[in-house]
Amino acid sequence: MGWDLGRETPVLRELLRQRSFPLLPRVDGKQTRVVPGCGFGHDINIILLAREGYDAVGADFAPGPLWWLADQLQQQGLQAELIYEDIFQLPAVWARPAGAVWEYTCYCAIDPQRRGEYFAAMAGLLHPGGRLVWLFFPLDSIVGGDGLALRCEYDRSGGIDAAAGLSPCGGGISQGFASSKGWWGSVAHVPKDYRERAMKAVLELVDTGMRLEGRNERGQRTYFDADPSVGGSDTAPRPMELFLQAMMACTAMDVLSIIRKKRRTVTTFRISAEAERAPEHPKVFRRIHLRYELVSPDATEQDLQRAVELSQSTYCSASIMVRRSGCEITWEVLLRRPEEVEVMPQSAE
């Protein structure tokens, strides 16, 4: 992402170095700081907070960045709590109140119509007297918009050029938000001993040819086979065919999750792909073109395009892994209304 420096934002590092934040409350002797939409933990760096002695809590609805962050924490001998959950659901599933919620880049990424829900959710995370701490970079002297004004104080000392604000949350950001609640759901915590619980699989030959059976830790099975010209019997997909389909499934789940979190209806959804491989060994993918097709009565093309962009740039570990191998991935989107199509074709194009 263009704003992702791969490390904490310099403003945060400088504020922590200067101890410039006003005194924030401790809860049960802990300086608990929740970072909603933490992603890889770069901008508001979970690792930095843990190293500075804070009780750091990061939350995100994408599991890939959380696993990466857990790996980094373990390598550095640090501890932080990582929660795999939609930020709007956090108050219902995370009961330990925090002294502060640190906001940076999460608020600007949500649907403006849901900003009231956002403040209600953040208030639900805080201990009475806790604070919502936010860091914005306004482009002009007017801060706010989309019907929700924000009060900021500017600090241009010490090379810092940002708007930093503190909002008291004694039971709620305001009376109107205090009674509002987010969605209800369940929480899955990333285990601290995840290396011992890392992904495992078994692959076995099941005939005298090339038919292979793969099993994951839950016992679910996947089959592979090869062309008869190389000793197979053509009873199952080739490994690279499944590799391509797995990448498509990975990005599809991202897109579906993002669309549904916007409370848009998914009537039908499909991805088709055209992939070009190198002519000589190793026959890696060189170009992949994806076509995302969504039938929905209320989603917009912008909703679909944004969901795909987020998947391809941030969340789809399979696509990002393929792209890092040198493969070019392009895509197009097609949105249709239910009345425009009765049945979406099922055969591969």
N, C-alpha and C positions, 0 to 999 in steps of 0.2 A: 504494500500500500504506500501511497505517496507520503503519508505523514508518519509512517513507521520507521523510526531511526534505528531499530534493533537494540535500543537501550532506553533508559528512562529519559523523559523530556528534560532538557537542561534547567528549565524553570523549577521543576520539582526538586531536582538535585540541589539547586542553589538555595531554595527555600528551606530544605531540610538542613543544609549546612549552616545557614544563618539562624536556624530555629525561629523563622519569621512568623510561623503560625501562632495565633493566640492559643492560650492554654485550652486544650480539648479534654473533655472528661474521661476519666478512667471508669471502667465498669468491672466490678469484682477484681480490682487491682490490675486489670489489663488495659492496654491501649489498643483496643480492637478497631481496625480500620477495614471497612468493606469497600472493595473496588468493583462496581457493577460493569459488566461487559469488558472484563479484563483482557480477553484475548490471550496473546502470548505474554502479557504482563510487561510489555516494553515501556509504554508511555507513562502510566502510573505503575512503576516497576514493583511487582510483588516481591521479587528477590531483594531489591533495595530496601523495601519496608521491613522485610524479615531480618535483613542484616542490621538495620537500625534499631532492632529490638521491639518492633511493633508486632502485635497479634494480627497478622495480615490474612485477609480473607478475599479470595478472588472468585468471581462468579461469571459464567459464560454459558451460552446454550450450544456452543461448538466443542465437542470433546477433544478434537485434535490438538488445539493450542493448550488445553489443560494437561494433556499427557506430556507434551513437550515441556511445559512449565514444571510439572512434577519431576521430570528427569533432571532439569537444571537445579532445582532445589535440592534434590538428593545428592547430586554430584558435589554441591557446595556445602553439604551438611546443614542445611537450613530447613525450617519447618514453616509451613503456611497451610491454611485450609482452602481447598479448591472445591467449588461446588458446580456441578453440571446442571444448570437450570436456567429457564427463562427468568429474566430479572423481574418481570411482573408477578411471578409466582413466589419469589423469595420470601416475602413476609409470612406466607402460609406454611413454608417448609423449613425455615431456618429460625429457630426460636431464641437464639442467644443474642440479646441486644448489643448494639455497637455504640461506641462513643462518637464515631464519625463515619460517614460515607464519603469517599473521595470520588468526585465525578470529573471525568475528562474524556471526551469524544464519544461517550455512550449516549448522552442526551441528544446530541446533534444527529445521531444515526437513526433515531426512532421516528415513527410517523408523528408529525406535529399534532395530529388530532389525539394522540395518546399521551401527551405530555402531562396532563392532569393525573392520569393513572401512574405515570412515572413518579411524580412527586409523592403521591399517596404510597406507592410501594417503598420509596426511600424512607419516608416517615415511619413506615411499619418496621423498618430494620433498626431504628435508632432507639436508644435508651432515652427516657425523658431528660431533656437538657442536652442531648446529643446534637451534633451539627452536620449539616450537609456542606461539604467543602468542595468548591468547584473552581476549575481553572479554564478560562476561555481566552481566545485570541480574537478580539473584535476587529473588524476591518475598518470601522469608522467610529465616531463618537456615540452612535446609537447602538445600544445593546438590547437585544430582545427581538421579538417578532412572532409571527404566527399567533397573535392574540395573547401571548404570555410574556410580559415584561420582566426583565431581570435587573436587579439592583447590583451594581458593581462598584468597586473602588479600584482606582488605577494606581499601580505602583511601578514607576519607571526608574526607581533607584537601583543601583548595583547592576545595571545592565539588563534588568528584567523588564520586558515589555509585554505585559499580559494583564488580564483582568482577573483578579482573584476575589472570591466572595465567600462569606460565611453566613449560612442561614440557620437560625435557631429552630429546633424541632422539638418543642416540648409537647410531645404527644401528636404532633402533626405539623406540616409546613404551614397550614392555615386551617381555620375551622372547616372550610369547605372540603378540604382534602382529608381531614383527620378520619372521617368515617368511611372513606372509600377503600376498597380492598382490591388486590390484584386477583389473578386467576389462581385456582387451586391445583396442586399437582404433587408429585413425589420428587424427592431429591436423591441424586446418586453422587456420593463423595468419591473423589479419586483417592484410592488407598495409598498410604505412605510407603508401603512395601510393594509397590506395583511392579518392581523388577522381578520379584518372585512370582508375580501373578501376570506376567506379560503374556502377550498372545502366543499361543502354541497350536501346532497342527501336526497331523500325521498323514503321510501319503504312502499307499501300498499298491503293489501290482495285484490285480484281481483276475487275470487270465494269462494265457501263454503269449499274448501279443503285447499291446501297448495300453490296454485299458487300465486306468489308475483310479483309485478311490481316495479322495481326501476327506479327512474328518477334523472338525474343530473340537474344542474342549467340551462343547455341549452335545457332541455325538452327531451333529448334522453333517450330511454327506454331499460331496460334490464329485462329479465324474469327469474324466478327461480321456480322450482317445486320439489316435493319429490316423493319417491317411493309409490305406492299404499298401501304397507304394513304399512305405517305410516300416511296414510290419503291423500297422494298426488294423482295426476293423470298422472304423468310422461310426462308432455307436454313441459317441458323445462329442462335445465341442473340443477343439484344439485349445491348448493352454493360452495362446495369445488371443484367441477369440474370447475366452472367459476373462482374460486380463482386461480387454477393452470393455466388455460388459460390466465388469466390476467397477471400473472407473466411471462408467455411465451411471451405475447404481449409486455410487458415492455422491456424485454431483446431484443426481435426482433427489436423493434424500435431503440434501441441503436445501434445494429449491423448494421442495414440498414443505419442509419445516418452516422456512422463511415466509412463504406465501400464507400458510395457515396461521402463523403467528400474527400476521397482519389482519387476521379474521376474514380472509378471502375464501371463497368456496372453490374447491377443486372438483370439477365434474369428471374429467378424464385428463390424463397427463401421459406424455410419452417423449422419449428421446430417441432419435435415430442418428447413426454415426457413419461417416465415411472415413476410413483410415488408410494411409499409405505407409508401407514399410520399405525399408532399405532393400535393394535387390540382392545384396551379398551379406553373408554372415559377419557379424551378428545382425539379424534382420529386425532391427529396432523400428519402432514407429517414428516416422519423420514428420508426418502431418496428420492431424485428426480434425475433422469438422463435425460439430454437433448441432443438431436441430432440435430445439426445445419446443414442444407443442403443448399448449395448455388450453383446455376448454373450461371456461368459468363464467358465471353470470355476473360477477361483480369485480373481478380483478382487472387491472389495467395493464397495458403493455409495459408501462413504466415499472409496475410492480414486478412483472416477470423479468424484465431486463435487469433490474436492480438485484433481484434474487440470484440470477445467474452470475452477475458480476461479483457479488459477495462470495458465492460458492467458488468461482474460479480463481479469485484473488486471495482468499483468506481461509476458507473452510474445507474445501475438498482436498484432502491429503493425497488422494490418488492422482487427481489431475495435476496438482503442484509437483508431485514426484515425477510424473511423466514429463511435464514441461521442463523440469530441471535436467532431464536427460538430453535435452536439446530438441525435443519434439515441439512443433508449432501446433497450438490448439486454438481453433477459431470456432465461432458459434453464431447462430441466428436464432431468433425467437419468433414464434407464431402464436398469437392469442385469438381464439374464436369464442363466440357465444354458443350456448347449447342449441339455440334455434338455427344456427348456421350449419350444424353438422349433427346427424343422428348417431352414427357409429364411427368412431375413429378407426381407420384401417389398422389391422393387427400385423400384417406381414411386413418383413423388413424391406426397406427400399433399396 
